[in-house]
């Protein structure tokens, strides 16, 4: 998959995107995000999960490598 990221100005509620000559595709997916919108919103469920994780005893912590290895073993990627 080839991805192109561009910041373009909005003019009259429209954007104009010019693709490189070597970009070959008959159809593309366009996702519009406001450039200055960097806020992240967590659901109540996500907040509860993170709070529970923060309350776990440090003796149960595992390293990021251990976590990735467990995920690879469980999900096979």
N, CA, C and O of each residue as an XYZ file, in Angstrom:
308
protein
N       0.846     -1.177      0.000
C       0.000      0.000      0.000
C       0.887      1.234      0.000
O       1.832      1.348      0.781
N       0.564      2.134     -0.877
C       1.280      3.403     -0.929
C       0.409      4.467     -0.284
O      -0.786      4.557     -0.565
N       1.005      5.263      0.570
C       0.266      6.332      1.238
C       0.963      7.657      0.991
O       2.191      7.738      0.965
N       0.171      8.676      0.811
C       0.693     10.033      0.623
C       0.051     10.901      1.684
O      -1.168     10.898      1.858
N       0.874     11.635      2.383
C       0.354     12.552      3.392
C       0.699     13.969      2.954
O       1.855     14.282      2.672
N      -0.311     14.810      2.902
C      -0.115     16.194      2.506
C      -0.924     17.091      3.428
O      -1.997     16.712      3.898
N      -0.404     18.270      3.678
C      -1.174     19.303      4.340
C      -1.549     20.304      3.260
O      -0.677     20.884      2.614
N      -2.833     20.504      3.065
C      -3.310     21.408      2.019
C      -4.245     22.446      2.629
O      -4.886     22.199      3.650
N      -4.309     23.593      1.996
C      -5.184     24.669      2.455
C      -6.606     24.429      1.954
O      -6.813     23.969      0.831
N      -7.562     24.742      2.789
C      -8.970     24.669      2.409
C      -9.361     26.043      1.869
O      -9.127     27.065      2.513
N      -9.956     26.049      0.682
C     -10.401     27.303      0.079
C     -11.829     27.110     -0.410
O     -12.101     26.221     -1.217
N     -12.728     27.936      0.076
C     -14.144     27.836     -0.287
C     -14.701     26.448     -0.014
O     -15.454     25.897     -0.817
N     -14.317     25.888      1.141
C     -14.781     24.564      1.566
C     -14.348     23.460      0.599
O     -15.022     22.435      0.495
N     -13.233     23.656     -0.107
C     -12.722     22.656     -1.052
C     -11.226     22.475     -0.854
O     -10.523     23.378     -0.401
N     -10.762     21.284     -1.205
C      -9.320     21.009     -1.222
C      -8.940     20.485     -2.596
O      -9.740     19.834     -3.268
N      -7.721     20.771     -3.002
C      -7.207     20.302     -4.285
C      -5.943     19.502     -3.995
O      -4.988     20.031     -3.426
N      -5.932     18.241     -4.381
C      -4.788     17.369     -4.123
C      -4.202     16.937     -5.454
O      -4.901     16.365     -6.291
N      -2.925     17.210     -5.650
C      -2.229     16.788     -6.863
C      -1.371     15.582     -6.515
O      -0.528     15.649     -5.621
N      -1.584     14.494     -7.215
C      -0.843     13.260     -6.967
C       0.413     13.224     -7.821
O       0.426     13.787     -8.916
N       1.472     12.573     -7.346
C       2.694     12.453     -8.141
C       2.437     11.661     -9.423
O       1.514     10.848     -9.479
N       3.243     11.894    -10.437
C       3.085     11.212    -11.722
C       3.175      9.694    -11.593
O       2.510      8.967    -12.330
N       3.999      9.214    -10.654
C       4.191      7.764    -10.523
C       3.151      7.095     -9.618
O       3.245      5.896     -9.356
N       2.171      7.852     -9.143
C       1.104      7.272     -8.320
C       0.049      6.695     -9.254
O      -0.642      7.434     -9.955
N      -0.069      5.376     -9.259
C      -0.996      4.690    -10.165
C      -2.130      4.076     -9.345
O      -1.913      3.157     -8.556
N      -3.327      4.592     -9.542
C      -4.506      4.035     -8.873
C      -5.746      4.560     -9.580
O      -5.790      5.717    -10.000
N      -6.744      3.707     -9.707
C      -8.012      4.126    -10.305
C      -8.964      4.703     -9.261
O      -9.883      5.453     -9.590
N      -8.730      4.342     -7.990
C      -9.603      4.783     -6.916
C      -8.758      4.921     -5.657
O      -7.848      4.125     -5.426
N      -9.056      5.929     -4.843
C      -8.305      6.140     -3.607
C      -9.273      6.395     -2.458
O     -10.437      6.733     -2.670
N      -8.782      6.230     -1.269
C      -9.534      6.572     -0.070
C      -8.992      7.884      0.460
O      -7.779      8.045      0.596
N      -9.869      8.818      0.758
C      -9.461     10.124      1.270
C     -10.031     10.284      2.669
O     -11.232     10.120      2.883
N      -9.164     10.604      3.615
C      -9.572     10.845      4.992
C      -9.195     12.283      5.318
O      -8.034     12.666      5.174
N     -10.151     13.072      5.750
C      -9.913     14.476      6.047
C      -9.866     14.674      7.560
O     -10.821     14.340      8.261
N      -8.769     15.211      8.058
C      -8.607     15.546      9.470
C      -8.143     16.988      9.555
O      -7.320     17.424      8.751
N      -8.656     17.724     10.508
C      -8.173     19.083     10.718
C      -6.731     19.024     11.200
O      -6.418     18.262     12.115
N      -5.859     19.806     10.607
C      -4.432     19.768     10.923
C      -4.150     20.105     12.377
O      -3.304     19.468     13.004
N      -4.836     21.084     12.915
C      -4.526     21.506     14.274
C      -5.314     20.746     15.333
O      -5.217     21.072     16.516
N      -6.083     19.749     14.943
C      -6.856     18.968     15.903
C      -6.010     17.806     16.392
O      -5.957     16.755     15.753
N      -5.350     17.995     17.525
C      -4.495     16.943     18.063
C      -5.065     16.389     19.366
O      -4.346     15.757     20.140
N      -6.338     16.621     19.608
C      -6.946     16.125     20.833
C      -7.302     14.644     20.675
O      -7.703     14.193     19.602
N      -7.148     13.922     21.749
C      -7.467     12.501     21.767
C      -8.531     12.275     22.832
O      -8.434     12.791     23.945
N      -9.537     11.506     22.479
C     -10.622     11.249     23.415
C     -10.672      9.753     23.705
O     -10.711      8.927     22.792
N     -10.670      9.427     24.976
C     -10.769      8.038     25.405
C     -12.190      7.755     25.845
O     -12.847      8.600     26.453
N     -12.656      6.561     25.533
C     -13.985      6.147     26.000
C     -13.904      5.855     27.500
O     -12.818      5.688     28.055
N     -15.052      5.797     28.134
C     -15.101      5.462     29.563
C     -14.480      4.087     29.817
O     -13.807      3.873     30.825
N     -14.717      3.167     28.889
C     -14.152      1.821     29.019
C     -12.625      1.860     28.963
O     -11.959      1.168     29.732
N     -12.070      2.664     28.058
C     -10.618      2.783     27.946
C     -10.023      3.424     29.196
O      -8.977      2.992     29.682
N     -10.687      4.448     29.714
C     -10.213      5.110     30.928
C     -10.218      4.133     32.099
O      -9.271      4.097     32.885
N     -11.273      3.349     32.212
C     -11.374      2.372     33.298
C     -10.253      1.328     33.190
O      -9.633      0.970     34.191
N     -10.001      0.848     31.975
C      -8.934     -0.130     31.759
C      -7.581      0.448     32.150
O      -6.800     -0.211     32.835
N      -7.298      1.681     31.719
C      -6.022      2.304     32.049
C      -5.885      2.544     33.544
O      -4.811      2.333     34.107
N      -6.956      2.980     34.193
C      -6.922      3.162     35.640
C      -6.636      1.851     36.358
O      -5.862      1.816     37.315
N      -7.264      0.769     35.893
C      -7.014     -0.547     36.496
C      -5.555     -0.965     36.320
O      -4.940     -1.509     37.237
N      -5.017     -0.707     35.143
C      -3.611     -1.054     34.887
C      -2.677     -0.259     35.786
O      -1.678     -0.789     36.272
N      -2.999      1.010     36.007
C      -2.149      1.840     36.865
C      -2.172      1.372     38.312
O      -1.224      1.608     39.061
N      -3.253      0.710     38.703
C      -3.379      0.238     40.079
C      -2.793     -1.147     40.293
O      -2.791     -1.641     41.421
N      -2.296     -1.788     39.238
C      -1.687     -3.108     39.386
C      -0.345     -2.974     40.113
O       0.357     -1.975     39.955
N       0.000     -3.984     40.903
C       1.293     -3.927     41.601
C       2.454     -4.002     40.605
O       2.379     -4.710     39.600
N       3.513     -3.270     40.896
C       4.673     -3.246     40.004
C       5.276     -4.634     39.795
O       5.914     -4.889     38.773
N       5.079     -5.515     40.746
C       5.637     -6.874     40.621
C       5.014     -7.630     39.445
O       5.582     -8.616     38.977
N       3.857     -7.179     38.966
C       3.197     -7.829     37.838
C       3.521     -7.172     36.494
O       3.042     -7.628     35.455
N       4.326     -6.111     36.504
C       4.687     -5.430     35.263
C       5.528     -6.347     34.390
O       6.305     -7.156     34.897
N       5.373     -6.220     33.077
C       6.241     -6.912     32.138
C       6.818     -5.878     31.176
O       6.269     -4.787     31.022
N       7.916     -6.226     30.538
C       8.553     -5.298     29.618
C       7.759     -5.235     28.315
O       6.911     -6.087     28.049
N       8.041     -4.231     27.523
C       7.375     -4.117     26.232
C       7.717     -5.305     25.344
O       6.863     -5.789     24.601
N       8.950     -5.775     25.415
C       9.347     -6.948     24.626
C       8.563     -8.185     25.035
O       8.114     -8.955     24.186
N       8.400     -8.372     26.346
C       7.611     -9.508     26.826
C       6.161     -9.393     26.355
O       5.548    -10.384     25.957
N       5.631     -8.195     26.404
C       4.259     -7.967     25.966
C       4.098     -8.291     24.483
O       3.149     -8.970     24.091
N       5.025     -7.805     23.663
C       4.967     -8.093     22.224
C       5.099     -9.578     21.940
O       4.408    -10.111     21.072
N       5.984    -10.247     22.665
C       6.146    -11.692     22.464
C       4.871    -12.453     22.820
O       4.502    -13.398     22.123
N       4.204    -12.055     23.882
C       2.938    -12.695     24.254
C       1.873    -12.459     23.183
O       1.111    -13.368     22.854
N       1.818    -11.249     22.643
C       0.858    -10.951     21.579
C       1.162    -11.759     20.319
O       0.251    -12.268     19.666
N       2.433    -11.872     19.985
C       2.830    -12.657     18.801
C       2.443    -14.124     18.982
O       1.934    -14.762     18.061
N       2.692    -14.644     20.182
C       2.359    -16.049     20.456
C       0.851    -16.278     20.392
O       0.394    -17.276     19.835
N       0.077    -15.348     20.966
C      -1.371    -15.516     21.020
C      -2.018    -15.310     19.660
O      -2.916    -16.064     19.284
N      -1.575    -14.297     18.912
C      -2.252    -13.927     17.675
C      -1.476    -14.294     16.415
O      -1.968    -14.112     15.301
N      -0.261    -14.811     16.592
C       0.493    -15.323     15.455
C       0.986    -14.282     14.464
O       1.055    -14.561     13.267
N       1.325    -13.104     14.929
C       1.888    -12.124     14.000
C       3.259    -11.690     14.436
O       3.887    -10.866     13.770
